[in-house]
Amino acid sequence: MAIFLPRLWWHKPRARAEGAARVGIDCRKILDYGIGTITANLIENLAAIDSETSYFLFGDPDVVGVKGPNFTTIKETTKRYSIRESIRLPGHSQKLDLDLLHWLHYATSPIKRCKYVVSIHDINHLLLPELLSSRVHRKYAEQMLRLSARVADRIITASNSSKKEIIEHLHVPEEKVAVIHNGVSEAFKELPSDEVTASLRSDFGLESPYILYVGSLREHKNVRRLLEAFEIARKRLGNNLSLVIAGEHRGQKAAL
């Protein structure tokens, strides 16, 4: 059971000479699905555009790696969703004299040693508590989401829909929430249609027309409803229509 401190513990950073900003980024979920992809692309693109800010990446050095001369990887493999992480990361912030710590998930800390930016991608764990396996997990998620909203100096989310939900359910002022849409990797680019058609035919035996779904098979993605809609579409549009699902999730594939 998570234990939450009743108020914020704020430590005023010691004065230091003017210089490059010092920013910490929590990279411990870099191998996860969506958040992992966002984390990896964030630090890759920061390395490409910013050679001045000093970045400190918290995670497994063998996974995170070194991105540039102004990037330092700090070994931090503390178990996620634990009391220990809410102590260790603020401890790093103080030791490294950070100006800002970016939490890329809503699991944050009531202990503040610098300013916090928190990415809250959605509040599904609050709105759809059935996604979590136990009452303890549901309570933890609810408390952590509310704590994140309280301690964050700025909240980042990926859509106006999520921003609206965060404002409404976490009771934060609108100006505190910034919408930054997820970017598109340069790996995704338009290819000649005949080349794509030939590749799909040879690799997957796939012919047009088809509907493509790319994403996790987790229950809240509503893939079951997609299958139901596809069945209706085939009856109306013809049996030559195919549905292509590019995604995976333990336990859900068999259920679908």
Secondary structure by P-SEA (a helix, b strand, c coil): cbbbbcccccccccccccccbbbbbbcccccccaaaaaaaaaaaaaaaccccbbbbbbcccccccccccccccccccccccccccccaaaaaaaaacccbbbccccccccccccbbbbbcccccccccccccccaaaaaaaaaaaaaaaaaccbbbbccaaaaaaaaaccccccccbbbbccccccccccccaaaaaaaaaaaccccccccccccccccccaaaaaaaaaaaaaaaccccbbbbbccccccccccc
